[in-house]
Amino acid sequence: MNLDIITMGLAVCDTMVKPVTPELFQRDSTPVDIAYSPGGDALNVAVNAAALGMRTGLVTVLGNDANGAFLTRYLTEQGVELSAVRTSDRHVTGTSIVLVEPDGERHFLPDTRIFQELSPDQVTRDLLSGARVLSLNSCYRLPRLDDGGVVPVFELAHELGCLTAMDTTWNRTGDWLERIRPALSHTDLFLPSYQEAVQITGERDVRAMRRFFERCGLRALGVKLGGEGSYVTDFQREYFVKPFPVERVINTVGAGDSYVAGFLTAQALDMDLYDSAVFATAVAAFTVQTMGAVGGVPPLTEVERFIRQNGR
């Protein structure tokens, strides 16, 4: 099939509400801006990487409902390959209410029960043939892929010469390390947020996190530091990459997913570790200046121009 990047995980319909303040809950009625947008970690990465020129595919489950039809149309328009998408009559399409504070911080109210049905057998040899990167983007929300369920899929990817990557969502059930440990030794690129890495490792210093994950057999680690940028290492070299300046942060929804999309795109284009992190940081800078998790990422040439203009 010769895709560049394949993502596995959540694809949802986001309803974004802004601005949300504590006073809102003391009133009967408060005017807010409401926007509807496709979302979900795996969808965000696939769509944003496609905007950068990558041939992307998505492995997820959608409901046989209006939201599922909407996401199918949207993804098709964005050029995302959907042959590995499964549909369900048992659950509704994943949905999420996103409450955005005035400073851009956000809080999610999700219904993701449909992803209980996401299965390793959706990733076939034919789908992986010729692919550069296979990424599990919603670890801790996929019962059949968590706790080592993704290992056979990653083994097949390695057999076919495909890099494996993993990102996490917030783990609601605890056992952060035990649930992810079986997959780590089969993962080339691990890209958690700082808060998630703290929960997994019990460490607060990124260099202590580096030592922890080095023992897990990763090829490279990237820790997303929010407004502080990111830390990346291949366990020989390490870089702290500061965020790019932007005129205004509209919201931070999807910024981490945009970073992942940029990093995986850079890896698919054979960029080195540092350039991959810089490119990923630039991609995230475009997303925080828009309201949704997708739609703000420009073509690759514009991202490269932005990087040059900012002296990186």
N, C-alpha and C positions, 0 to 999 in steps of 0.2 A: 504493500500500500504506500510505502515511502513517505510517511509523515515525519516531520521534524520533532514534534513534541506531542506526547500523549499525556493527558491529565486524568486522574481518577478522584472522584469524590463528589462534593456537594454542588448542586445547581439549584438555585432557589429564586423566587420572586421577592425582591426587597421592597418594602414600603418605608421610605425614609421621611422622618418627621423632624423639622428643625425650625426654630431653636427650642430645645427642651430645657427648662430650668426647674428647680424644686418648687417654685411658686406656681407652676402650671398645675400641680396636683392639689392646690388649695382653691382653685377657681372652677366654676362650672364651664366656662368657655374661654379659650385662648387662641387668637389667630396664629397659625403656623404655616410654614411652607411644607407641602407634601409632594413627594416625587416617587414615582414607581420605576423600578429599575431591575434588570436581571442581576443576580448576584450568586454567591456561593464560591468557596475557594477555588474549586476545580474549574468552574465556569469562568471565573475572573481571569485565571491564569491562561486558559485556552484562548479566550477572546483577546486579551491584551497581547499575547504572543502572536496571534494572528494579525493584529493591527501592525505589529512590527515586521510582518512579512513571513512569518513562520507558517508552515503547513501543520495545523494542529488537529488533534482528535480528542474527544471527550468520552469518558467512561462514567456513566451515571445512571440514575433511574428517575423517570418523570411519570407523573400521574396521567391517566387518561381523562384530563379535565382542561378547562380553559387556560389555566396557567401553564400546563404542560404544552399545549398548542402554541401559546405565546412564546415560550422559551424555544421551542423547536423552530418556529419561524425566525426568531431573532438569531439563533445560532447558525442557521442555514445562511442567513443574510451576511453574517460575519465570516463565512467560509470555513466554519468548524465542521470536521467530519463527525457524523453522528451514527455510524454503523454499529458502534458498541453501546449505544444507549438503549436501555430496557424500559418498557412502559409497564405500569402497574394499575390494576383495578382495586387493589386492597387499600392503598393510601393515596392521599392528595399530594400533588406536587409540593415540594419543600417550599416553605414560606418563612419570611422573617420581617418583623417590625423593627426598624432601626431608629432609635431615639438619639438625636445628635445634639450635643450641648453647644453653646455659642462658641466655645474654643475649639470645636471640632472633635472632641472626644465623643465616643458613641457606645451605645448599650443595645444589645440584641434580645429580641423576644422571638425565638425560632420554633418552628414545627418541622423537625427533620426525621420523623419516624419512617418515612418512605425509604431512607437509606439503609434500613435494616435489610433491604432486598438486594443491595449492591453486592455482586458476587465476583470472585476471582475468575470464574469461567467466562466472564464478558471480555477478558483480555486474551485474545487468541494469537497464535503464531503468525497468522496472516496480518493481523492488525499491527504487530510489532515489527514485521519484516521491513527493514530499511529505516526504522525510526532511530533518532539520535538520543532522545531522552524520554523515559517513562517516569512520571511523577505522581506520587500519592500525596494529594493536597489537603486531605481532611482527616488525618489520623486522629483517632479517639471518637469519631462519630460513625464509624463504619464497622459494625459488629463482625461481618464476615471477612474483613481485611485487616482489622486490628488483631492484637494478640498473636501475631505471627501468621495470620491468614494471607498476608500479601507475599510471604516468602517464596512460594512456588512461582508467582508471577515475576518477582524480581530475579529469580534464578533463570527463568526463561528469557528475560530481557538480557541478562548477562551472556547467556548462551548465544544470543543473536547480535552481540556487540553493542547493546544499547545501555547508556548510562541510566542509573536509577537515582531518583531524588525523592525526598520526603519533607513535608511541612506538616504542622500540627494545628488543630483547633484546640480550644480550651477543654480540658478533660474534666467532666462533671462528676466522675465516679472515683477519682483517686487512683492509686497504684500507677503513678505516672511512668516510672522507669520500667516496672515489670511488664506493663502492657506494650511497651515499645521495644523492649530489649531484643526480642527474637528477630526483629526486622533490621536493627541497626547494622549488624555485621554484613548485611546484604545491600546496604545503602551507600551509594557513592557520595551524594551531596545531601547534607541535612541542613535545613534552613528554618529553624524555629525562631520565634520572638524571644526577647530577653526574658520576659515573664515566664514563658513556657520552659525555657532552658533552666531557669531557677528551679522550677518544680521538678524537672526530670533529674537534675544533678544534685540539688541541694546546695549548690554554690552560687555566690553572688558576683564573683570576680570572673570576667570572661576568660582570663588565662587559666583559671582553675577549671572552668568549663572545657577549655581546650584540652587540658590534661585528661579530664574525664572521658571525653569523646574520642580521644586518640586511641584509647584502649579498646574502643568498640569497632575499629576497623574501617572507619569512614575514610573517604578520599579527601573530602573537604567539608568544612563547617562554616556556615554563615549565621551569625546571630543578629537579628534585626533589633536595633536599639531605639526605634521610634524617632523622636526629634533629634536624637544624638547621632543618627546615621546607622552604621553597621560595623561589625567586626567579622573579618573573614580570615581563615587560615587553612593551609593544606598540611599543617603540622610540621612544616619546615620553615615557611614564611608566614607572616601575619600582617594584617593591615587594618587600621581604623579608618573608615571612610566617612567623612563628614557629609551631611545633607547639602544639597544645592540650595542657594537662596531663591526664594519665590516671593512674589509680591504679596500674596495673601493665601492663607490656608483656608479653604472652604470647608473641607471635612477630611477626616483620615480614613474613612471607610474604603477598604480595598487597597490602601497604600502598601501593606505588606504583601498582598497578592501581586500587585504590580511589580514590586521588587523581585519577587520570585519569577514572574514572567520575564522580566529583564535579565535576570541572572541565567535562567535556563536558555533563553535566546542567545545570550553571549556565549554560553558553553556550546550550544549547537553550532555556533559560528567559529568555534575553536579559539575564542579569546582566552587570555590567561586569567589567573585568579583575580588580580588587581583590576584589570580592565573590566572583567565581568561584574565586580562589585560596583565600580564607578558607573557602568552602563545601567545596572539595576537601580542605583540610587537616582540617576537622572530620570528613568522611567517613572519611578515613584513620585518624583517632583511634579510631573504632569498630572498625576491622578489626584494629588491633594488640592489641586487648584480647580477641581470640578466637583459636582454634587454627588455623582454616582461612583460605584466601584469600577465601572467600565465606561468607555466612551471618551476618556480623556487622553488616551495614549496615542501619539501621532506615529507616522511612519518612521522606520529606523533612521533614515537620513536626517530627519528633523531632530531626533534624539542626539545623533552624533554631532550635529551643528550646535545644539545647546551645550554639549559637553565642551566643545572647542571654545565657544564664546565665554564659558566660565573658567577657562584656563586649567582644565583637568587633563 
